[in-house]
């Protein structure tokens, strides 16, 4: 038992220990927080969903989401800094895709959750 504001509360130490082991480190929590912050923008989400299944160049992404190539490039720079997207050069064109299967799963699960309606 521990005292809180003059009252004694039962502390379930085994349960708390088990749960506590599942909480990421402060460093990883900060990284996760940054990921969710950057994904909180509808334009960035559109960009991410546009490259969910195939890589695209900036001009194709801009056309697809109805914005300017410079706006897309700016957002892609932000997404690339957090390792959410990757790029490859082919001649003068740069093609962007999701960084890895973890990012792809994150978006598939988020869409599934949104469409579920529960």
N, C-alpha and C positions, 0 to 999 in steps of 0.2 A: 504494500500500500504506500501511496505517496500523498502528501498533503498539498492541496491546491485551494487557495483562498479560504483557509480555515476548515476545509472539508477533506476527508480522506477518500481517495479514489483507488479502486483496485487496478493495478497495472498488470496486464497479461504479458509478462516479459518474454515468454517463448514466442507468442504471436508477434509481438513487436519486433523481436529479433529477426524472425523469419521475413517479415515485411521489410524491415530496415535493410536487409541484405539485398532486396530487389530494387532499392532506390539508387539510381545512378549517382556517380560522383558529382560534385559541384561543377567540375570542369565539363563533364558530359552534359549535365543539365543546361549549362550555358550554351553549348553547341546546339542542343535540341531546341532551346528557346529561340536562337537565331534562325534556325531552319523554319520554325513555325511563324516567326515574325515576317520573314521574307515571303513566305507562301500566303500571307494574309492579304495580298494584293491581287485583285481580279485579273489585271493584265498579265501579271507573272503566271497566274494559274492558267490562263488561256494559252500562254506560250508553252507551259509544261505539258498541257493536254494535247497541244498540236504536235508535239514531238514524242508523244507517248509510244507510238507504234513504229515510227519511222523518222529518220533524220531529215531535216529540212534546212535550207539556207535562210538567211535573214529576210531576203525579199519575199520568199514564199510564206514565211511565218507572218510577216507584216500584212501581206495580202489576205491571208487566212483569217487573221484576227482584226482586220480593218484598222490598222494603225500605221505609223510611219516606220521605215527601216531604222531610222536613228533611235526611235523610242524602243524598238525591239532590241537593238544592239546594246543600249544602255541597260535594259533589264537582263539581258543574257550575261552581261558582265557581272551583275550582282549575283545571279544564279550560279555562275561559274566559280565565283569566289568561295561559295559554300559547298562546292563540289556536287551540285545537283545536276548540272549539265556538263557535257564534254563537247569538244569540237574537233573537226579534222578538216584540213585544207585539201581542196582538189582544184588545182589551177588557181584561178583568182577567187573562187568561191570558198566560203567556210560553211561547213554543214554542222548543225548542232543536233545532239540527241541527249536523252537522259543518261546520267552518269553511269548507272548500274542497275542491276535487278532490284536492289533495295528501294531505290527511288521509284521505279516502276510499280513495285508492290504497294508502296505508300499511296500512290495516286489511284491505283485500282481499288484498294481497300476504301479510300476516302470516297470515291465515286459510288462504290457499292453501298456504303453507309448512307450517303446522301440520297440515293435512289430508294433505299429500303423504306424510308418514311417513318421509322419507329422512333 
